[in-house]
């Protein structure tokens, strides 16, 4: 077992280190990375840590400042470069990988055993090698910090429900504050929906109440997040109306919404988010479906064989995985990054579906699946590094 743990550790560290190295190779890609990097650069230059600026004298009301704070700090410490701009997302991803490991370990019947550690590392490796998880681990985006906040919140609850330390109850609310400062009230939906579904099915309302410091934790969340919202509105009046009503209602309900001050609405058929989930989770989402089908074919239950102090905890993990796709099912103005908060929990579920006794061919298949996304990303990155003119970018910003 120790040899297996060492192998998994090296694989996890190898993938993370490899992704870190890739952050310095490519110029800022597409339009999102350079525009967000420029917002952070202006913040570092002007020292204005309250209002992100889309351009000089043009406030950026589209997102809260947490990701820009971290990127501006990286620019100040390391200078303006692709590596510095992308480093905060990599660090956020590193924290998510650890949270995936922790969640899977606590869901094991013997969470301090070598088997539990191996299961946690396997889940962490799966998340790190999903297509979107690998991509966002080194990009200048806000989504990594939203995923960090939502994952911290839900893993905090899972650990507490499994009898973990009381500090994880406080981390539940710290995760909500991170999400509010990274992307806004969306984090309340992405974390509240799976929790509500879980308690509605299991009737564990009292257990949920006892697991967390609801009153003091809520006060902590508000103390961490609300002051910036107040200061932002006072500094540039109109922010709250645009951000709360426009970005959190009209953007998703009105597919032809023309109120976006910083880009264009994306019109897609309703339900497209589920195709994005398949693409974002590649190859592990498809592998998980195959493993579920295999269990059903053999007459086995697809339910997880892990410790449950509270019945139906596998349902909470499943709901956490599907909540982003469920919430955005009827939205037409979407991006594939919207499913990122569900991928950590897909990794937790997929790791529990893998057969305990693998054939030699299955071992080989597992290794190939782990390497698939990094190898494809390396090939694409190498090609664009040699042909930078073929990469869609606004790096000159």
N, C-alpha and C positions, 0 to 999 in steps of 0.2 A: 504493500500500500504506500509506503514512504517513497518508493521509486515513482509510483504513479503521481503522487503529490508533487514531487520535484519536477517531473515532466510537465505537469499542468502549470506549475509556477513559471517555469522557463517560457512556456508558450504564451502565457498571459503577459509577462514582462516583455517578451520579444515583440508581440503585436503592439503593445503600447509604445515601446521605444521606437519601433519602426514607424509608427504613425507620427510620432513626434519629429522624427527626421524628415518625413515628407512635408511637414509644414513649411520648411524653409526652401523647398525646391521650386514650387509653382508660384507665379505671380498671383495676386488677388484675382479670383475668378468671378465671372458673371458680373452682375451689377450690385448685388447685395454686399459682398465682402468689401469692395473698395469704398462704397458709400458709408457703410458702418464704420470702417476703419478711419475714414475721414472725419466722421462725427467724433470718434475717440481722439483723433489727433488734434482737432480744434479744442476739445475739452482739456487736453493736456497743455495746449499752448496758452489758452486764455485763463485757465484756472477756474472756470465756471463749472462747479460740480453739481449744480442744481438743474439747469436746463441743458439737455443735449441740443446742439445746433446743427441743422442739416447743411447750412452754409452760414457764413457770417451774416448776422442779423436775420436769419431764417430759423426759428425754433423748430425742433423735431419733436412733434407730439405723438408720433406713432408708437413709441416704446418707452417704458421706464428705463432708468439709467444704469442698472446693475452691471450689465455686460459692458457698457461704455466706461463705467468706472474702472473695471478691471483692465480693460484694454488701454485706457489712458494711463493708468498706473504702469502697465508694462512698457508703454512707449517712453514714459519718463525714466524708467529704470534701465531699459535695454536699447532705447533709440527706436525710431520708426522703421519697421521692417515687417515683412510677412511673418517671420517667426514670432516676433513680439506680439503682433496683433492676434495671432492664432493661439499663443500659449495659454491664455485664460480658458479657452474652450477645452483645450487638452486637459488642463487641471480639473475642470468641472467634470469631464468625462472620466478622469481617474477616480474622482469621488463616486461617480455613479457605478463604476465597475466594483468598487469596494462595497457599495450598498447592495448590489446584486449578490455578491459573495455572502454578505451578512444575512440577507433575507433567506437565501437557499440553505445556509448552514443552520439557521434557527428553525427552519421547517423540517429538518432531519430529526428522526427519532432520538438520536444521540448527538446533540449539536457540538459536543467537544471531542468527538471521535475523529479518527483519520478519515473515515468514510464521509462524515459530514463536511470536513474541510475539502475533500476531493470533490464532493458534489457542489460546494460553493464555488470552487475554482472552475469547475466545468461550466457552471452557469455564467460566471464572469467572462469566460472565454467566448461563450456563445454570443453574449451581448456585444463584446468588443469586436466580433467579426461579422455582425450583421451589416448589411450594406449601408444603411443610414447611420448606425452607431459608429461605424468606422469613418464615414465621411465627416460627420459633425464633430468628431473628436479633434479636428484641426481646421476649423473654419471660423471666420469672424461672423458670428450669428448670435442671436438672443436665445435660440431654441435650446442650446445646451444648458443654459442656466434655468430655463423653465423646467426641463427634464430633471435637472438636479433637485430643484425645489419639490416637484411632485413626487419624485422617487424617495427623497428623504422623508417626506410626510407619510407616504404609504408604508415604507419599510419601517419607520418608527412605530406605526400602529401594529404591523405584523410582529415585530420583536416584542412589543408590550403584550400582545395577545398570547404570545408563546412564553410569557413569564420572564422576559428580559428586563434589564435594569431600568429604573424609573427615568433616567436621563433621556431615554428614547421617546418618552412621552413629551418631553419638552422639545425634542428635535422635530416631532410632528408639527408643532406650531412654528418652529424656526424654518422648516421647509416651506410652509405657507408664506411666510414673510419673504423668503427668497423668491418664490414664484411671483408674488405681488410686485416686487421690485425688478423682476426680470421681464415679465410679460403682462402682468396685470391680473384682474379678477378671474381670468380663464383658469388659473390654477385651482381656484375654489371649486370649479365645475369638474375638472379632470380628477380631482381627489375626492370630492364630495359624492360624485355619482357612484363610483364603485363601493364606497362605504355604505351609502344608502341602500344600494342593491343587496349588499351582503346582509345588513341587519334586517332588511325587509323579508329576506328568505329565511334566515336563521333565527330571527326573533331575539338576537343577542343584544338588545338595547341596553340592558343593565350592565352587561359585560363591557360594552363599548364605553359607557359612562364612567365606569370604574377604572378603565385602562389609562385614561388620559386626564391631565389637570385642566379641564375645560375652561374654567373661569380665568385662572392665572395664565394659562397658556394663550388664551385669546387676547388677554391684555398685553402679553409679550408680543404677539404677532402685530397688534395694532400699534404698539409703541415703536416697533422696528420699521413698519411700512408707512403708516399714515403721515408722519411729519413730512416726508418728501412730497407726497401728493399735495399737501397744503401749500408748501413752499413753491412748488411748481405752478400751481394755479395763481398764487399771488404774484409771481414773477412774470408770467405770461398768461394773462386772463384768456379764457377760452379753451385751455388745455383739457379740463375735465369733461367738457361737453364733447369735444372732438374724440378724446380717447375712450371715454366710457360708452357714449352713445354710438359714435361713428365706428370705431375700431372693434367694439365688442358686440354690436347689434347689427347695424346696417351692413357691415362688411360681409357678414355671413348670411344674413337673411335676404338682403337686396343684392342679387347677383350682378346687376348692372349699376351698382353704386358708383357714382361719379365724385364722391366726396373725398376720395383718397388724395391727399396733398403731396404724396411722395412717390406715386407709382400708378399702375393701372390695375383694375380689378381683374381677377382670373376667373373666367367663366368655364365651368366644367359640368358635365351631366351629374345629376344627383346620384350619390352612391359611389362616385369615383374614389372616394377616400379608402374604400376597401381594396381597390386595386393598388393604391399607394401603400397600404399596409403589407400586401404581398411583396411588392418591390422593395420596400424599406427593410423588411425582415429577411430578405434573401441572404443565404439559402435556407436559413433555419426555420422560417415560417412554413415553407413547403415540406421540409424534413419532418417538422412536428405533425403536420397533417398526415404524412405517410405513416408515422409511428402510431398515431391514433387509429388510423385505418387498420394497421397491423394488429393492434390489440383487440379491436372489435372483431376482426377476422378470426383470431384465435380464441374468441369468447372471453377475453379478459376485459376488466373494467379500465377505461381510460383515466380514471381518477388517480390522483397522486397517492403514493404510499408513504406519506410523511406524517409526522406527529401533529395531532390536532388537539390542543387543549380546548379549542372551541370548534364545534362541528361546522363544516362548510368553509374552512379557511382557504381551501383550494378554490372555492368560488370567489373569494375576495381577490385572489391573485388573477384569476381569469377575468373578472370584471375590470381590474386595473389595467390589464392588457388591452381589453376591447373598448374601454371608455372613450379614448380619443376618436376612434372610428365611429362609434355609436353617436357621439355628440355631433360629429361633422357629416353624418350620413346625408342629411338634407341640405347641406351647404354646397353652393356652387363655386364660391370664391375661396379656393383652398390651395394649399401647397403640400407636397408629400412630407415635408418636415413636421406637419401637424401630428403625425402618428408617433413621433419620437418618444413621448412620455410613456407609451405603452410597451416599447421594446424591452426595457429592463425586466418586465414581468413575463413577457413572452420567453425570455431567456430562462427565467426561473422555472416556468412550466416545461419548456423543451428539455431542460436538463433532467427533469424527473421522468420524462417519457423514454429516455434512452434505455435500451435493454441492459439489465444487470450483467448478463453473460453474453459477451459479444463474440461472434466468429471472427476469424482473422480478416475476412473480407470487410466486415463491419468496422473493424479497427482502422483499416486502410481508408474506408469511406469517411470515417470521422475526421481523420487527419486531412484528407482532401477538402472536406467541407470547411475546416478551420482555416486552411490556406487560401481558399478560393477568392474571397473578397480582397485580402491583402495583395495577392498576386495580380488580380485584375486591376486594382488601384495602382500598383507599381507600374504595370505596363502602360496604363493611361497616363500616369504622371511622368514617366520617362519620355513618352512620345511628345507630350505637351512641353516638357522641358527642352526638348530638342527642336520643337516647332512652336515657339511661343506665339507666333502670329496667328495660329489656328485656334487659340483659346479665346473664347468670348470674355472680355474683361474691360473694366474701366479703371485699371490700375493708375492711369495718369492723374486721376482725381487726387 
